[in-house]
Amino acid sequence: MQSPRQATLLIDTHAHVDVEAFAPDRDSVLGRARSAGVVTQVVPAITRDHWPGLAQLTVRHADLFPAYGLHPVFLDIHGDADIDALDVWLSDHPAVAVGEIGLDGFVEEIATGAAWERQWQLFTAQLDVALNHGLPVIIHARRALDHVLKALRQRPGSTGIIHSFSGSRQQADQALEQGFCLGFGGPVTYPRAKRLRRLAGELPDAALVLETDAPDQPSVSHRGERNEPAFLPEIAATIAELRGVPVTDVAALTTANARRILRLPPGAP
């Protein structure tokens, strides 16, 4: 495997550096990421209460870009007025995406019945908000990918990233046909993740973007630790090995894909 240090100009398309886990040393975390070659981070919100702090953080740091949305796992926090609030917020606050939004079929308490219906309503309403604002979406699709793909088929023109992709090749192809990129992070570094690693090795170049999901989903060499954007080069190096190409090629293609799909402004770091 080539050294992760060779990977430069990386974009972390999914890092929650605004959350409390980074409060004690956030500036150091950001500094380590820059030193590792992570020149841009996309920071998706999880609840309405996070939006103001996220906006302030991304104003202070030019290499951080916000996405605003309502994460499905925090279903009991979201209120009926939050969709309208998101619509208004996006009118006044620049964003690169609506996110993190989606569906979660893993958490039992929200995976069935009325809670599932509520998830679906929030997800599809946010897809519509994104379309109305001409923004891509960052989608959480844990054990719910077929449902997510169904919602996307009903909304031609939706585009964005399916975060922490873990589906089949058939599902990947459907997502690509819809105009989406697929996020690969720490899980791809685990040798036992054979299907995921096979996908990372064979998907078209245009499919791939990198992410850490910091502070969650650390790579294999940081298992049990708080994840950081500075660990992104390990993910790039793993994908390079799986594809049989130099890590600099993976850095270049994933950075280009992230800039394209998220429409990062000219001159962005």
WOVEN-V191255 format. One record per backbone hydrogen bond with DSSP energy under -1.0 kcal/mol. NH is the residue of the N-H (numbers start at 1). CO is the residue of the C=O. Records with the same first field share a line. If there is no record, write none. Layout:
# WOVEN-V191255
NH: CO ; CO
This chain:
# WOVEN-V191255
6: 3
7: 4
10: 37
12: 40
13: 210
15: 42
16: 214
17: 15
19: 16
22: 19
23: 20
29: 25
30: 26
31: 27
32: 28
33: 29
34: 30
35: 31
36: 32
37: 34
38: 33
39: 10 ; 37
40: 10
41: 63
42: 12
43: 65
45: 67 ; 99
50: 47
51: 48
54: 50
55: 51
56: 52
57: 53
58: 54
59: 55
60: 56
61: 57
64: 61
65: 41
67: 43
68: 97
71: 46
74: 71
77: 74
78: 74
82: 79
85: 81
86: 82
87: 83
88: 84
89: 85
90: 86
92: 89
93: 89
96: 66
98: 136
101: 138
103: 140
105: 142
110: 107
111: 108
116: 112
117: 113
118: 114
119: 115
120: 116
121: 117
122: 118
123: 119
124: 120
125: 121
126: 122
127: 123
128: 124
129: 125
130: 126
131: 127
132: 128
133: 129
135: 130
137: 159
138: 98
139: 161
140: 101
142: 103
148: 144
149: 145
150: 146
151: 147
152: 148
153: 149
154: 150
155: 152
158: 155
161: 137
162: 181
163: 139
165: 183
172: 168
173: 169
174: 170
175: 171
176: 172
177: 173
178: 174
179: 176
180: 175
181: 160
182: 207
183: 162
184: 209
188: 185
189: 186
190: 187
193: 190
194: 192
197: 193
198: 194
199: 195
200: 196
201: 197
202: 198
203: 199
207: 204
208: 205
209: 182
211: 184
213: 14
216: 213
222: 219
223: 220
225: 222
227: 215
231: 228
232: 229
234: 231
236: 232
237: 233
238: 234
239: 235
240: 236
241: 237
242: 238
243: 239
244: 240
245: 240
249: 246
250: 246
251: 247
252: 248
253: 249
254: 250
255: 251
256: 252
257: 253
258: 254
259: 255
260: 256
261: 257
262: 258
264: 259
268: 265
